[in-house]
Amino acid sequence: MDEGPTDDNPKDDGTTGDGPTDDNSATIDVRGAGSIRLRAGVVGPSDGPPVVLLHGGGQTRHSWRRTARLLGDAGWRAYSVDLRGHGDSDWAADGDYSLEAFAADVFEIAVALDRPPALVGASLGGVASLAALGATPPAPGAALVLVDVAPRVERAGTDRISEFMRFRLEEGFGSLEEVADAIAAYNPNRPRPKDLSGLAKNVRRRPDGRWRWHWDPRFLIGSPQSEDETRVTVVQPEPLEAAARSLTIPVLLVRGGQSDLLSAEGARRFLEVVPDAELVDVEGAGHMIAGDRNDVFNESIVEFLARRAAPAAAAAPAATTGSAAAPAATAGPEPEPTRVRSPLAAPGVGRPVDGRS
């Protein structure tokens, strides 16, 4: 994976990839399925074992800022990626925001690295990682951390997230104060930030002066997408559980003790499917664990990866399947797509990771 800084991919809000950022990470562009350009922040030693951080639906890579910095300080090479249609990554030209598409992106990211990465995914990012690891062939991985998501989730939780994400979806917000009000209404137990400038990373200011969420509206309202940002309720849980059952790498499930999306029963069921998995229940945290109890959350992930994943990542050979990710500006012939059968597809149905049939 080429990690040179980018400076030639302006977005419609005028931002570019420009090397160092305010958290001392570099900004790079990598390729997902179909060569879609994905923006990523990178922090940590260049020779450190890789860990890929994948946010939930409606979020951006900046939700991992503290986690990535701690992992980098611990010797990991941490890549925090904006999912397709989110943050500074490109919007899908065909509007494909299916779980299969997100999983195909994870596959492309993983095979581009010089060794299997640890995958840390929150909500949609976790389900996409699980689906990629359960595909045929599977994405290479040294460990999997699922953050408040599993193959069985509570519909009441997904409905509440959808209601929050749809609020003023078209109208937008007149100020960052209004954005903060919306977030506080969804998560009243989290202290309201005194400095609202950080919220600007989750929204974009449009030519009309109003702020709108930093993701493609088709992610939520376009066919054949779903109002469920996790995408879990779009498919039956059995294929995802089969993907989980196939895992042979260390697995950690982190659940918010007050989560209305992943219940204690849902977590228990996952541990039945993956008996060797570990569970951390973060007391006092809801679905947005990283923001609710950041220190406890980060300590759990760093400790688990150091104990279970670092030796495997250091000893693992370079990935050889799939096509390597590359900066968006790289020219050259397009490689033949790697045929990947999604665990969500019918038996015998192959899906090329670049989306071509």
LINNOR-V871452 format. One line per field, one symbol per residue. burial: 1 if it has 24 or more other ideal C-beta (glycine too) atoms within 12 Angstrom, else 0. A space follows every 10 residues. Layout:
BEGIN
burial = ???
END
This chain:
BEGIN
burial = 1010110010 1000101100 1010111111 1111111111 1111000111 1111111111 1111111111 1101111111 1111111111 1101011111 1111111111 1111111111 1111111111 1111111111 1111111111 1111001101 1101101010 0110010011 0110011001 0000000011 1111100000 1111111111 0000111111 1111101011 1111111011 1111111111 1110011011 1011001111 1100111111 1111011101 1101110111 0110010010 1111111101 0000000111 1111100000 1111100
END
